[in-house]
Amino acid sequence: MDLSEWITKLPRSPEGHWGLGHLPIVRYVKQEIFDNTPAPTMMEIGLNNGTSASMWLFECKNIFCFQSIDIGIHSFVDTVATLLELKFPHQFKFKKMDSRDLLNPETKWPIYDLIFIDGGHKHDVCLSDLKFTSKHARYILLDDTGGNSPGVTSALKDPGCPKLKLLKEWRIGAGCRLYKNESTD
Ligand SMILES: C[S@@+](CC[C@H](N)C(=O)[O-])C[C@H]1O[C@@H](n2cnc3c(N)ncnc32)[C@H](O)[C@@H]1O
């Protein structure tokens, strides 16, 4: 089954259908980062109906570990996680928790090659995710940077927001930015 067919099997999210619009972003990251990284690892904050997780796992065959997190606003995340665990048993891992509780400085986490932040879009959640990722990711991909998510925009302007180097910005979908985290070099 290819990605387009797989996507049709996923539950439909009440927040809308994102389709495969992020594919150019996934392919860019694959070419520029993952293809040059042995056994790349990735975390995604915000599984929802699994559209983005599926894109990463179908497109980037060398992903060694894909850790997904979701608070579980929608009950279908459990079904989605099971589907992805069966399809990608070695790569896909899921934890259902609030990222603010799970990703705290007291918990031991590795440094991931990429963390994709697409979880809670309120100021404090996004800021907390950015603070965590600035200590645990080589690269950070932040969704919804196009201006339609006030919490994301204000988190980026918060004095407590870590300093990150902007590498690329996409205007597709709700907007997305790729940052290099120079503090984990
Ligand atoms: C925009 S959706 C993610 C879309 C998904 N990345 C995709 O493109 O297919 C946001 C998800 O973040 C989750 N979420 C919201 N607040 C969260 C939090 N504090 N911690 C973890 N996940 C959270 C929601 O349950 C929701 O499923």
The ligand as an SDF file (V2000), in Angstrom:
LIG
                    3D

 27 29  0  0  0  0  0  0  0  0999 V2000
   -2.7600   20.1140   14.5660 C   0  0  0  0  0  0  0  0  0  0  0  0
   -2.9600   18.5880   15.3690 S   0  0  0  0  0  0  0  0  0  0  0  0
   -1.5410   17.6720   14.8210 C   0  0  0  0  0  0  0  0  0  0  0  0
   -1.6010   17.3210   13.3450 C   0  0  0  0  0  0  0  0  0  0  0  0
   -0.6070   16.2820   12.9060 C   0  0  0  0  0  0  0  0  0  0  0  0
    0.7660   16.6480   13.2440 N   0  0  0  0  0  0  0  0  0  0  0  0
   -0.6910   16.0940   11.3960 C   0  0  0  0  0  0  0  0  0  0  0  0
   -0.2480   17.0180   10.6580 O   0  0  0  0  0  0  0  0  0  0  0  0
   -1.1940   15.0810   10.9560 O   0  0  0  0  0  0  0  0  0  0  0  0
   -2.5450   18.9600   17.0430 C   0  0  0  0  0  0  0  0  0  0  0  0
   -2.5470   17.7690   17.9950 C   0  0  0  0  0  0  0  0  0  0  0  0
   -1.8710   18.1820   19.1920 O   0  0  0  0  0  0  0  0  0  0  0  0
   -2.4610   17.5580   20.2990 C   0  0  0  0  0  0  0  0  0  0  0  0
   -2.1700   18.3820   21.4810 N   0  0  0  0  0  0  0  0  0  0  0  0
   -2.7750   19.5250   21.8800 C   0  0  0  0  0  0  0  0  0  0  0  0
   -2.2590   19.9660   23.0280 N   0  0  0  0  0  0  0  0  0  0  0  0
   -1.2690   19.0940   23.3740 C   0  0  0  0  0  0  0  0  0  0  0  0
   -0.3700   18.9800   24.4670 C   0  0  0  0  0  0  0  0  0  0  0  0
   -0.3530   19.8910   25.4580 N   0  0  0  0  0  0  0  0  0  0  0  0
    0.4920   17.9290   24.5130 N   0  0  0  0  0  0  0  0  0  0  0  0
    0.4700   16.9940   23.5250 C   0  0  0  0  0  0  0  0  0  0  0  0
   -0.3520   17.0410   22.4560 N   0  0  0  0  0  0  0  0  0  0  0  0
   -1.2140   18.0700   22.3790 C   0  0  0  0  0  0  0  0  0  0  0  0
   -3.9420   17.4590   19.9520 C   0  0  0  0  0  0  0  0  0  0  0  0
   -4.5460   16.3760   20.6430 O   0  0  0  0  0  0  0  0  0  0  0  0
   -3.9300   17.2900   18.4380 C   0  0  0  0  0  0  0  0  0  0  0  0
   -4.0800   15.9350   18.0970 O   0  0  0  0  0  0  0  0  0  0  0  0
  1  2  1  0
  2  3  1  0
  2 10  1  0
  3  4  1  0
  4  5  1  0
  5  6  1  0
  5  7  1  0
  7  8  2  0
  7  9  1  0
 10 11  1  0
 11 12  1  0
 11 26  1  0
 12 13  1  0
 13 14  1  0
 13 24  1  0
 14 15  1  0
 14 23  1  0
 15 16  2  0
 16 17  1  0
 17 18  1  0
 17 23  2  0
 18 19  1  0
 18 20  2  0
 20 21  1  0
 21 22  2  0
 22 23  1  0
 24 25  1  0
 24 26  1  0
 26 27  1  0
M  CHG  2   2   1   9  -1
M  END
$$$$
